[in-house]
């Protein structure tokens, strides 16, 4: 139940109108900026929340630094009495969780949202920050289509070994946690795993692993293989399924190198009219280090099919036999002329037939990079997050 003490209060420039949502340690209110009458969302956390309060402060600082069209911006932050607050645009539609609850998304729609979220996550990684809590409820949709990645409360510097959690408990949401997080620190690869779970959820309507408690779910990520997405959605093709399952591979080295690489591979997989693009297995390390990439080309039409090979072999064999017969005929004719040559008669030049072998290489498909379609530019947000 939302605390009523903040409703109808004025905090800095913001008049609190009503409550929107309540989490374990935070509350979200609808407020109005009295300077310009803009409707905003105010996320509030009590100072007594301890560790969560510190995470919230880190989130506010991170969001102020990350200016990206698909990262929900922090308009303001500060403290009021025994509360800390952060102000963001109000997104009326709500979260991706709401959209997924209506059923699996068409592949093209899922690809569009994936591209936007991947772009935001890539930007965070390039600026040295891990998100560590990628999930459907942390993606807001404006008008149901334009996506914002939000809730950087668990954000962590890639090179920062300091962790706010010192009690030994795992950080994150169990349904989206990479198996290596049981023993190792978060990396870009674990963020990409969570993004893969999100993609799985968008196209099937469900996360790959569920359980009675968080420990049970985490152990499934560690020990069990996810159900093939095509079993839940027949529209998922083998190429699409291959991309999804590679993204949530147990071994971090087999996942995609970057969020954008995942988004590009998924787009190529579901767009059957597009030129195939390679699917990369990579070895993740610190973000500033160059990963080792092993390319596994996606299936592509070859110039010569397997069905045509016997015919090609037959033609080549026939041509070779014809050449051998020609050589024998010429040799026989030369021998016959030699037997009937008169003394003093000039000899004719000897014709030597030689064959030239031409090796025809079956061309391999050349990966063609295709830039995803230009996204629509963000309109100035007029609302914020539930």
Secondary structure as UniProt FT lines:
FT   TURN            5..8
FT   STRAND          10..11
FT   TURN            12..13
FT   STRAND          14..22
FT   STRAND          26..33
FT   TURN            34..37
FT   STRAND          38..46
FT   HELIX           47..49
FT   HELIX           51..65
FT   TURN            69..70
FT   STRAND          74..80
FT   TURN            81..82
FT   STRAND          83..90
FT   HELIX           96..101
FT   HELIX           107..126
FT   TURN            127..128
FT   STRAND          129..130
FT   HELIX           136..138
FT   STRAND          139..142
FT   TURN            143..145
FT   STRAND          146..149
FT   TURN            153..154
FT   STRAND          156..157
FT   TURN            158..159
FT   HELIX           174..176
FT   HELIX           179..182
FT   HELIX           188..204
FT   HELIX           214..223
FT   HELIX           229..231
FT   TURN            234..235
FT   HELIX           238..247
FT   HELIX           252..254
FT   HELIX           259..270
FT   TURN            272..273
FT   STRAND          279..283
FT   TURN            287..288
FT   STRAND          292..296
FT   HELIX           306..308
FT   HELIX           309..339
FT   TURN            343..344
//
